[in-house]
């Protein structure tokens, strides 16, 4: 028999639990006696119980809002939970056939988008920059640094993990040296083990109001092995340091970057438009969004960006090539799992390196949009504002 644990609300405390116990006790007494005095006592207890929940919930969210004033992402998510609480979504599948159907839908969607884009996109001549090498090898990671990274990894579950993430982190002091050897060997050889390139795709409903019976209502989130995420964290840390040192990232890109957020994007765009209005000029804003941006990224083009636009070469470039090729995925929902398939394109959503590599993939847009004197732009991930 399978027992599903129900997660308690974060504002639940011992006092509320005690009131809930008293309410149930009073309800049983009233159902046994049917006396009006016991009913009135039960109503008084229920009123106290509801008031306690309301006050505790208000105090909990008030503390979250105060605590996350310097973190826009957490603050916006908190306000969203208060204003529009998420509705429970119906499961996408109940058997392996539905998992296979969703995987087939994803593959067909990626293929169609890439075909349509190649047929409709105009041929543009973009001069490839000649950048000197900024990263040719990865530095080996030390055990204390790896322990710190392991503690920072979220304990989210992945069906591919042999042991739960929480247990993995609890025994990391014992298995840490073995994991360290595996990661440093991968960095030195430029090869990512095939086993670490497997992903379990979890269909996540994009918005609560969407129809859960339609495949298009779901976003494919890749669940990766915990060791794979540790390896990606090590590589991402060194890649980010190289990008920041040489100021390679687009300064008008606000997504997936430290000290850049939706807040900085909104401030910059609104400020430019207001200044234009003050100068007596008219502004036109064009908002663009890439279809299935992560899922349809071209691996060969990304490697060219890494080599020519960033300056990655040698063993480091070989590592990224190994990371991007021969990846496989399968859809997993509850106890059901689809067949595994090889992916020829795309960056795994939910990975550590995926967002960073996507920013590198879009670097040519900086050159294209910056060539027009009268047009300003700002980007947030795959969302583009031209004005």
Secondary structure, 3 states (H helix, E strand, C coil): CCCCCCCCCCCCCHHHHHHHHHHHHHHHHHHHHCCHHHHHHHHHHHHHHHHHHHHHHHHHHHHHHHHCCCCHHHHHHHHHHHHCCCCCCCCCCCCHHHHHHHHHHHHHHHHHHHHHHHHHCCCCCCCCCCCCCCECCCCCCCHHHHHHHHHHCCCCCCCCCCCCHHHHHHCHHHHHHHHHHHHHHHHHHCCCCHHHHEEEEEEEECCCCCCCCCHHHEEEEEEECHHHHHHHHHHHHHHHHHHHHCCCCCCCECCCCCCCCHHHHHHHHHHHHHHHHHCCCCCCCEEEECCCCCCCCCHHHHHHHHHHHHCECHHHHHHHHHHHCCEEEEEEECCEECCCEEECCCCCCCCCHHHHHHHHHCHHHHHHHCCCCCCCEEEECCEEEEC
